[in-house]
Structures are given as C-alpha cells and as structure tokens.
C-alpha cells in the first residue's frame, strides 16, 4: 500500500480540489457498500464525508494503515455507525485495498459495522454513542501530560448530543484546558427517530458549548471543504480551551431518495442503480 503524500506547499485551492476529489470517490465507495450490505448506515455516512476527508488530509499528519505509530494525531469517530465513510476514506487513499469495501460486515472482514481498532488506522473502537468523545478527552489529557504536540480530533453526530456523557466529557475537557482537542459535530438535523430538535430540543446549541467553556466555530456548509479547512486551522490556534466545530450538513448527501431525511438505508438494488448512474 502506498503512503499518501503530505499536503504541504500547495495552494489552498489545490488542497481543496484534492480533498473534493477524495470526497467524491468516498461517496462512490459508500454506495458500493450499500449495494452489498443493506444495513449500512448510508444517511449518516454521506453527511460526514467532507468532514472526515478534510480532517485527515487537511489537518492531520499523514499515516499508513500497516503500522500504528506511537506518536500521531488521533481521529476518533464517536458516531461509530458512520464508519463506512471512514472506510471509504481509507479506500480512496489506497490505505486499504479498495475491494475491501465490498466485504463490509462479512464475518471475516476487517471492515465491521462499527470501528474496530484491530485495523491500524482506527484509533478507537466506538459504537455506544458518546463514549468515543469521552475516550478522545482522555487521550487529549494524556498527550498533554506527556508534553506531546499531537492533536486529537473527534467527530460526533448532533443526535449523539442527547447523551449526558457528552456534556460530562465537555466539561472535563474545558476544566483541563485541552486546547489540543477539536470536536466536530456533524449537524445534519436528524437522528434515528426524527428531527433532532423534535426528539430532544437542545435549545441554543452554540450557547451551550460556550457555557461549557469551549471555543465555538460554526460552519454553515459542512460540505464546503474550504470552510472546513479554515475552521480546522482556527482551532489549531486556540489556546487554553478545546474547540468545537458545528458543521451544518445534509443527511444522505448525494442519495436523492433519502437526502435531507431521517432515512438511513436504501435497498441494494437502488444502490446498484446509483452506481450505474455515477459511472
């Protein structure tokens, strides 16, 4: 497997173009997964594509998936059910063999339905919502104690914010001044039971994070790579407190039948038709 070149000494426009190309390929791979496995969480995966691609290629140091370095930036997918998007990222960068995507959830496949850290590029096994965020907070604290300059990125869903554990971890991160921790909320407006504000209205989400001691950045289009890059760069320069990026996204982005709805899945036959149209 080849090592991905570090995206440095390139213009912002070149970097944006590269990430957009990767995101486009990621969507294809996610739909390929849905074409062979009906249980793939398609809606949640499609909304987080640009977020994951931009963190990996625009904010973190490059990594390979055949080793686990002792010192590295961390990416923790707390909304673990969206792991098809992460697998698609690895496939798009040839960090795993692209044909693996069609083995998703097979009993012998390294690509399971939630992140499994037996795959070296997976930094933490997640699934039960909010636990990945708590884990990320602990890792960030540990890095601080070691004097490490590495950073921790954690991606949550807006429905995940229903969990009390999220707010316990948020207060802990602020209390310990974890400015090496950046959380990105995939704010797509939906969760399993419907619209997030109807399931459990959180009121002023921006104000809540600020009240918990976090620096808050709002990205009005979470599919706009340039805006995400700008937000991630701002987060790196914040001192004395953790940063949360609230990225407004569209659930099911790129799949017309479920785009902007609570629906998670499509029939494999529909996925195969989409692949034909994309080709």
C-alpha positions as CSV (number, residue, x, y, z in Angstrom):
1,X,0.0,0.0,0.0
2,X,1.4,3.4,-0.9
3,X,2.0,6.2,1.5
4,X,-0.1,9.3,0.9
5,X,1.9,12.4,0.2
6,X,1.7,15.1,2.8
7,X,-0.4,18.0,1.6
8,X,2.1,20.8,2.1
9,X,3.5,23.6,0.0
10,X,0.4,23.7,-2.1
11,X,-2.1,26.5,-2.6
12,X,-5.4,26.4,-0.7
13,X,-7.2,25.9,-4.0
14,X,-5.1,22.9,-4.9
15,X,-5.7,21.4,-1.4
16,X,-9.4,22.0,-1.7
17,X,-9.5,20.4,-5.1
18,X,-7.6,17.3,-3.9
19,X,-9.9,16.8,-0.9
20,X,-13.0,17.3,-3.0
21,X,-11.8,14.6,-5.4
22,X,-11.3,12.2,-2.5
23,X,-14.7,13.1,-1.1
24,X,-16.3,12.3,-4.5
25,X,-14.6,8.9,-4.6
26,X,-15.6,8.3,-0.9
27,X,-19.3,8.7,-1.9
28,X,-18.9,6.1,-4.6
29,X,-17.3,3.6,-2.2
30,X,-20.0,4.2,0.5
31,X,-22.7,3.4,-2.1
32,X,-20.8,0.3,-3.1
33,X,-21.0,-0.8,0.5
34,X,-24.8,-0.2,0.4
35,X,-25.0,-2.2,-2.8
36,X,-23.8,-5.4,-1.0
37,X,-25.0,-4.8,2.6
38,X,-28.4,-3.4,3.3
39,X,-27.6,-2.5,7.0
40,X,-25.0,0.2,6.1
41,X,-25.9,3.5,7.8
42,X,-25.9,5.4,4.5
43,X,-27.6,8.6,5.6
44,X,-25.1,9.2,8.5
45,X,-22.1,8.2,6.4
46,X,-22.9,10.5,3.5
47,X,-23.3,13.6,5.7
48,X,-19.8,13.2,7.2
49,X,-17.8,12.7,4.1
50,X,-16.2,16.1,3.7
51,X,-15.6,16.4,7.4
52,X,-13.5,13.2,7.6
53,X,-11.7,13.9,4.4
54,X,-10.8,17.4,5.4
55,X,-9.6,16.4,8.9
56,X,-7.5,13.6,7.5
57,X,-5.9,15.4,4.6
58,X,-6.1,19.0,5.8
59,X,-5.4,18.9,9.5
60,X,-3.6,15.7,10.5
61,X,-0.2,14.3,9.7
62,X,-0.2,11.6,7.1
63,X,-0.4,7.9,8.2
64,X,-0.3,4.5,6.8
65,X,-2.6,1.6,7.8
66,X,0.0,-1.1,8.1
67,X,1.6,0.3,11.3
68,X,0.5,2.1,14.4
69,X,3.0,4.9,15.3
70,X,3.5,5.6,19.0
71,X,3.2,9.4,18.3
72,X,0.5,10.5,16.0
73,X,-2.5,12.8,15.6
74,X,-5.7,11.0,16.6
75,X,-9.0,10.8,14.8
76,X,-11.9,9.2,16.7
77,X,-15.3,8.6,15.1
78,X,-17.6,8.8,18.1
79,X,-20.6,8.4,15.8
80,X,-19.3,5.0,15.0
81,X,-22.3,3.9,12.9
82,X,-20.9,6.2,10.2
83,X,-17.8,4.2,9.9
84,X,-18.5,3.3,6.2
85,X,-17.4,6.9,5.5
86,X,-14.1,6.3,7.2
87,X,-13.5,3.0,5.4
88,X,-14.3,4.8,2.1
89,X,-11.7,7.5,3.0
90,X,-9.1,4.8,3.6
91,X,-10.0,3.1,0.3
92,X,-10.0,6.3,-1.7
93,X,-6.4,6.9,-0.4
94,X,-5.4,3.3,-1.0
95,X,-4.6,2.9,2.6
96,X,-6.7,-0.3,2.5
97,X,-7.3,-2.3,-0.7
98,X,-10.4,-0.7,-2.3
99,X,-12.0,-4.1,-3.0
100,X,-12.4,-4.5,0.8
101,X,-15.4,-2.2,0.8
102,X,-17.5,-5.0,-0.7
103,X,-16.7,-7.2,2.3
104,X,-18.2,-4.8,4.8
105,X,-19.8,-6.7,7.8
106,X,-18.7,-10.1,6.5
107,X,-17.8,-12.2,9.5
108,X,-14.1,-12.4,8.4
109,X,-13.8,-8.8,7.1
110,X,-11.6,-6.2,8.8
111,X,-14.4,-3.7,8.0
112,X,-17.1,-4.2,10.6
113,X,-20.3,-2.2,11.2
114,X,-18.6,-0.1,13.9
115,X,-14.9,1.0,14.2
116,X,-12.7,-1.9,15.3
117,X,-9.1,-0.9,16.3
118,X,-7.7,-4.2,15.0
119,X,-7.4,-2.1,11.8
120,X,-4.4,0.1,12.5
121,X,-5.9,3.3,11.1
122,X,-8.8,3.0,13.6
123,X,-7.7,4.8,16.7
124,X,-10.5,3.7,19.0
125,X,-13.4,1.2,18.8
126,X,-16.7,3.0,19.2
127,X,-20.3,2.3,18.9
128,X,-22.2,3.3,22.0
129,X,-22.8,6.9,21.5
130,X,-20.7,9.5,23.5
131,X,-18.1,7.0,24.6
132,X,-15.8,8.0,21.8
133,X,-16.0,11.6,22.9
134,X,-15.0,10.6,26.5
135,X,-12.2,8.5,25.1
136,X,-10.9,11.4,23.0
137,X,-11.0,13.7,26.0
138,X,-8.8,11.2,27.9
139,X,-6.4,10.8,25.1
140,X,-6.0,14.6,24.8
141,X,-5.3,14.8,28.5
142,X,-2.8,12.0,28.3
143,X,-1.0,13.8,25.4
144,X,-0.9,17.0,27.4
145,X,0.6,15.2,30.4
146,X,3.3,13.7,28.1
147,X,4.1,17.1,26.7
148,X,3.2,15.9,23.2
149,X,2.3,18.4,20.4
150,X,0.0,15.9,18.7
151,X,-3.7,16.7,18.4
152,X,-7.0,14.8,18.9
153,X,-9.9,15.1,16.5
154,X,-13.3,13.6,17.4
155,X,-16.4,13.5,15.2
156,X,-19.9,13.4,16.8
157,X,-23.4,13.4,15.5
158,X,-25.9,16.0,16.6
159,X,-28.3,13.3,17.8
160,X,-25.4,12.0,19.9
161,X,-25.6,15.2,21.9
162,X,-28.7,13.7,23.6
163,X,-26.3,11.7,25.7
164,X,-25.4,13.1,29.1
165,X,-21.9,11.7,28.8
166,X,-21.2,14.1,26.0
167,X,-21.7,17.0,28.4
168,X,-19.7,15.4,31.2
169,X,-16.8,15.0,28.8
170,X,-17.2,18.5,27.5
171,X,-17.0,20.0,31.0
172,X,-13.9,17.8,31.8
173,X,-12.1,18.9,28.6
174,X,-12.7,22.6,29.4
175,X,-11.7,22.1,33.1
176,X,-8.4,20.7,31.9
177,X,-7.8,23.4,29.2
178,X,-7.5,20.7,26.5
179,X,-6.6,23.0,23.6
180,X,-5.2,20.0,21.7
181,X,-8.8,18.6,21.4
182,X,-11.0,19.6,18.4
183,X,-14.6,18.2,18.3
184,X,-16.5,18.3,15.0
185,X,-20.3,17.9,15.2
186,X,-22.0,16.6,12.1
187,X,-25.0,18.8,12.5
188,X,-27.3,17.2,9.9
189,X,-30.5,17.8,11.8
190,X,-31.7,14.2,12.1
191,X,-31.3,11.1,14.2
192,X,-33.0,7.7,14.1
193,X,-36.3,8.8,15.5
194,X,-36.7,12.0,13.5
195,X,-35.5,15.6,13.6
196,X,-33.1,16.2,16.4
197,X,-34.8,19.3,17.8
198,X,-38.1,17.4,18.0
199,X,-36.6,14.3,19.6
200,X,-34.8,16.3,22.3
201,X,-34.6,20.0,21.9
202,X,-31.2,21.3,22.9
203,X,-32.1,25.0,22.6
204,X,-29.1,27.2,21.9
205,X,-26.5,24.7,20.9
206,X,-23.9,27.3,20.3
207,X,-24.5,28.9,23.6
208,X,-24.4,25.6,25.4
209,X,-20.9,24.8,24.1
210,X,-19.7,28.2,25.1
211,X,-21.2,27.8,28.5
212,X,-19.2,24.6,28.9
213,X,-16.0,26.6,28.2
214,X,-15.4,25.7,24.6
215,X,-14.3,27.8,21.7
216,X,-17.1,27.5,19.1
217,X,-16.9,27.7,15.4
218,X,-19.9,27.4,13.1
219,X,-19.5,26.2,9.5
220,X,-22.7,27.0,7.7
221,X,-22.0,24.4,4.9
222,X,-20.3,21.3,6.3
223,X,-19.7,20.0,2.8
224,X,-17.6,23.1,1.8
225,X,-14.0,22.0,2.1
226,X,-12.6,25.5,2.1
227,X,-14.8,26.5,5.1
228,X,-13.8,23.3,7.0
229,X,-10.1,23.9,6.3
230,X,-10.5,27.4,7.7
231,X,-12.3,26.2,10.8
232,X,-9.7,23.5,11.5
233,X,-6.9,26.0,11.1
234,X,-8.6,28.4,13.5
235,X,-9.0,25.5,16.0
236,X,-5.2,24.8,15.9
237,X,-4.5,28.4,17.0
238,X,-6.9,28.5,20.0
239,X,-5.1,28.4,23.4
240,X,-6.4,27.4,26.8
241,X,-9.6,25.8,25.8
242,X,-10.9,23.0,23.5
243,X,-12.7,23.9,20.2
244,X,-15.9,22.5,18.8
245,X,-16.8,23.0,15.1
246,X,-20.5,22.8,14.5
247,X,-20.7,21.8,10.8
248,X,-24.2,22.1,9.2
249,X,-24.6,19.1,6.8
250,X,-27.2,17.3,4.8
251,X,-28.0,13.8,5.9
252,X,-27.8,11.3,3.0
253,X,-26.0,13.9,0.8
254,X,-25.8,12.6,-2.7
255,X,-28.6,10.0,-2.4
256,X,-31.8,11.7,-3.7
257,X,-34.3,9.3,-2.2
258,X,-33.0,9.9,1.4
259,X,-31.2,13.2,1.2
260,X,-32.3,15.6,4.0
261,X,-34.5,13.0,5.7
262,X,-34.2,10.7,8.7
263,X,-33.9,7.6,6.5
264,X,-30.7,5.7,6.9
265,X,-30.8,3.0,4.3
266,X,-31.7,2.1,0.7
267,X,-32.2,-1.3,-1.0
268,X,-29.1,-2.8,-2.5
269,X,-30.8,-2.6,-5.9
270,X,-31.2,1.2,-5.6
271,X,-27.5,1.5,-4.6
272,X,-26.5,-0.5,-7.7
273,X,-28.6,1.8,-9.9
274,X,-26.9,4.8,-8.4
275,X,-23.5,3.3,-9.1
276,X,-24.5,2.9,-12.7
277,X,-25.6,6.5,-12.9
278,X,-22.3,7.7,-11.3
279,X,-20.3,5.7,-13.9
